[in-house]
Each structure stands twice: as structure tokens, then as C-alpha cells.
Amino acid sequence: MSSRSDLYSDLEKLTADATQMADENDRLREINDQMLNALQYSLPILQEGVPEAIDHDWVKEAIAKVQHAVAEAERD
């Protein structure tokens, strides 16, 4: 039979694990939001291909958004 201190220890560990999982879920939701934002921003070029008149600043920003989201996803 488990002692009361063992039960409290297990409860504290479960609480810490649940908090850690909640933090990780928040981080993954943020990455998901960044990826969706980058894809939505890039959607016109993905749907229509490269337009004849390229806005280089827009392309740089789209690439930066994707790179940032990928870097956040790979950060571990």
C-alpha cells in the first residue's frame, strides 16, 4: 500500500507534467498560428504562380514569415 507521502509526490509529479504539457501545447499552437499566417500570406503566389511584376519586398516578407515559423517548429 502506498504511503500518503508517496501519493502526494505522485500528485505533484502529475501536476508538473500537466503544466509542462499545457506549456508545450501553447507553444505548438503558436507555431501553428505562425505557419497558417505564413501560408495565408503566401497563398496568392501559391495559387497563381509568380506574377510578371514581382514585389520583391512582399516575397522577402513571405519567405521571412515561413523561415521564422519553421525555425520555431525546429527549436527544441
VOGU-3710 file (C-alpha; in Angstrom, 3 decimals, decimal comma):
1> mssrsdlysd> 0,000/0,000/0,000  1,295/3,444/-0,900  2,088/5,909/1,822  0,495/9,324/1,976  3,812/10,973/1,090  4,116/8,743/-1,998  0,642/9,769/-3,084  1,455/13,457/-2,602  4,697/13,007/-4,505  2,867/11,321/-7,380
11> lekltadatq> 0,235/14,063/-7,387  2,918/16,763/-7,533  4,616/14,959/-10,436  1,329/14,651/-12,324  0,598/18,325/-11,733  4,045/19,297/-13,010  3,648/17,015/-16,049  0,236/18,502/-16,836  1,650/22,015/-16,605  4,558/21,091/-18,862
21> madendrlre> 2,176/19,564/-21,414  -0,037/22,652/-21,328  3,011/24,851/-21,947  4,092/22,656/-24,858  0,568/22,742/-26,309  0,627/26,544/-26,118  3,988/26,589/-27,917  2,677/24,266/-30,638  -0,445/26,391/-31,074  1,760/29,457/-31,533
31> indqmlnalq> 3,832/27,636/-34,173  0,632/26,516/-35,887  -0,630/30,110/-35,933  2,677/31,295/-37,415  2,610/28,617/-40,106  -1,004/29,412/-41,017  -0,191/33,125/-41,140  2,800/32,477/-43,409  0,774/30,220/-45,704  -2,131/32,662/-45,895
41> yslpilqegv> 0,292/35,484/-46,661  1,921/33,373/-49,383  -1,342/31,994/-50,763  -1,586/34,323/-53,779  1,776/33,221/-55,129  0,975/29,590/-54,335  -2,331/29,807/-56,224  -1,287/31,911/-59,194  2,418/31,314/-59,529  4,954/34,073/-59,803
51> peaidhdwvk> 3,309/37,209/-61,214  5,023/39,074/-64,029  5,675/42,077/-61,819  7,285/40,756/-58,647  7,110/42,784/-55,445  10,463/41,772/-54,005  9,667/43,222/-50,565  6,486/41,142/-50,377  8,383/37,988/-51,410  11,107/38,670/-48,830
61> eaiakvqhav> 8,480/39,143/-46,118  6,669/35,939/-47,126  9,942/33,993/-47,036  10,851/35,523/-43,663  7,480/34,506/-42,205  7,904/30,926/-43,397  11,513/30,758/-42,182  10,529/32,120/-38,770  7,698/29,614/-38,389  9,972/26,723/-39,457
71> aeaerd> 12,709/27,866/-37,058  10,205/27,965/-34,194  8,987/24,488/-35,112  12,549/23,128/-35,164  13,562/24,831/-31,891  13,947/22,017/-29,383
//
